[in-house]
Amino acid sequence: MKRRALLFLCILTPVSAPLAAAGFGLFQHGGRGAAQAGAFVARADDPSAVRYNPAGVARLDGFQFQAGLDFQAPVDELKGPGRTDRAHHIIQFPAALYATWKPEALAVPLTFGLSLDAPFWTITNWDTALFPGRFQTIRQETSLFELRPTVAWAIDERWSLGGSLRYVRGGFETSFATEEIFLLGFQDLRFVEAETQAASQVDGLGFDLGVQYSASTWGWGAVLGSGVALDGGGDMETFPRDPISDPAVEAAFNRRFVSSSVSMNFELPPTASVGLWWAVTESLKLEGDVVWSGWSALDRTRIESDGDLPFSPCCAAATQRERNWKDVIGVRLGAEWTLSPQWALGGGLAFEPSPVPDETLEPGFSQGDAKVFALGASYNLPALSFDAGYSYHQSSDRGAHLYNYDVPDSGTYSSRAQVFSISARWRR
């Protein structure tokens, strides 16, 4: 009777797997921008302007190059009845490279730029034994690189325009558990918990358009970014969580689950950013940015195969995940204080809302609204500068609704992260 009840619950219960990064992207790039909580749209005046506002590239003379590392140290926990699970994050260091060049011989004052950095880069494992959310997510990895060729035009001493082409390429990997059912004879049902791993290489194209106005004591900037539809192909494998002792069940499992080719998708949102800066004194500049992210473009994510996917009827939703995310508006405030020709200090605050609604919350995107506190410093030589930025992200707790096929669980997600950015700038 218990097995029949479990079968009935299994058929009715939705299960799903995420296809994107924990968190909602790296919005801080370069030591100066990171130190000011990403509030750099209006004043972008170093090579990282290729990322923040392509119009800012027009103000950079000669050849300039910036290299650094941007990385996160996140902590995600699920607290439930009688247990606490912590995700294992593998810290990696994706490169951030920016270059700009203004030719002297051109009749039109154009500046060219190129960048390579990471809009998403995270590896998360909820791999503790019998993790309550394993039927939604066990592991997910999103590692995306973005290449941006850029051109900017200085219309006059105050106005500039710029545009970037965005080519995004990288990998998605996700794994999730399912309860598989095998009918070996009349009323002879066997149950095997399985783990599926799917990985794919994806890419897509987009663009940014920017404008910047700069007077002596104030200025503003704005950037409009397109969304990027990411699609690609890869492989999927399924294996039993525990060794199968019955040869008949093992044979049935192996017949059902063989390695297969799959396609996967994700959507980076369209964005619109507006920033305003003001020189309070000759040495102190403040900036405020407002950033809209159109995450409602992401309605669902899919794992698709040329043939029929082999999961039991209970588990079809594991490959068709409803997202129904919402648009959000982030607010970022930054300050830079020039202490001397060599030294400058930065600081910032930001509020970054979560686009994930309660009804589609799951372990892969468990973060709540985040408050960000940032600081950093720059050291400048005539042709070389060094920047370091640090920020702490504290997300609000969120209630969890987890499916385990016997009795639905509940709990609370909590998240926090440290973001580090170091970079060096060279000017010629």
HELIX and SHEET records of a PDB file:
HELIX    1   1 LYS A    2  LEU A   12  1                                  11    
HELIX    2   2 GLY A   31  ALA A   35  1                                   5    
HELIX    3   3 ALA A   49  TYR A   52  1                                   4    
HELIX    4   4 PRO A   54  ARG A   59  5                                   6    
HELIX    5   5 PRO A  247  ARG A  256  1                                  10    
HELIX    6   6 TRP A  295  ALA A  297  5                                   3    
HELIX    7   7 PRO A  313  THR A  319  5                                   7    
HELIX    8   8 ASP A  358  THR A  360  5                                   3    
HELIX    9   9 PRO A  363  PHE A  365  5                                   3    
SHEET    1   A 5 ARG A  83  ARG A  86  0                                        
SHEET    2   A 5 PHE A  63  GLY A  80 -1                                        
SHEET    3   A 5 ALA A  95  TRP A 101 -1                                        
SHEET    4   A 5 LEU A 110  ASN A 125 -1                                        
SHEET    5   A 5 HIS A  88  HIS A  89 -1                                        
SHEET    1   B13 ARG A  83  ARG A  86  0                                        
SHEET    2   B13 PHE A  63  GLY A  80 -1                                        
SHEET    3   B13 ASP A 409  ARG A 427 -1                                        
SHEET    4   B13 LEU A 384  SER A 395 -1                                        
SHEET    5   B13 ALA A 370  ASN A 380 -1                                        
SHEET    6   B13 TRP A 343  GLU A 352 -1                                        
SHEET    7   B13 VAL A 328  THR A 338 -1                                        
SHEET    8   B13 LEU A 284  SER A 293 -1                                        
SHEET    9   B13 THR A 271  ALA A 279 -1                                        
SHEET   10   B13 TRP A 218  GLY A 225 -1                                        
SHEET   11   B13 ASP A 188  SER A 214 -1                                        
SHEET   12   B13 TRP A 159  GLY A 185 -1                                        
SHEET   13   B13 ARG A 139  ALA A 154 -1                                        
SHEET    1   C 4 ARG A  83  ARG A  86  0                                        
SHEET    2   C 4 PHE A  63  GLY A  80 -1                                        
SHEET    3   C 4 ASP A 409  ARG A 427 -1                                        
SHEET    4   C 4 ARG A 398  LEU A 402 -1                                        
SHEET    1   D15 ARG A  83  ARG A  86  0                                        
SHEET    2   D15 PHE A  63  GLY A  80 -1                                        
SHEET    3   D15 ASP A 409  ARG A 427 -1                                        
SHEET    4   D15 LEU A 384  SER A 395 -1                                        
SHEET    5   D15 ALA A 370  ASN A 380 -1                                        
SHEET    6   D15 TRP A 343  GLU A 352 -1                                        
SHEET    7   D15 VAL A 328  THR A 338 -1                                        
SHEET    8   D15 LEU A 284  SER A 293 -1                                        
SHEET    9   D15 THR A 271  ALA A 279 -1                                        
SHEET   10   D15 TRP A 218  GLY A 225 -1                                        
SHEET   11   D15 ASP A 188  SER A 214 -1                                        
SHEET   12   D15 VAL A 228  PRO A 240 -1                                        
SHEET   13   D15 SER A 260  LEU A 268 -1                                        
SHEET   14   D15 ARG A 300  SER A 305 -1                                        
SHEET   15   D15 GLN A 320  GLU A 322 -1                                        
END                                                                             
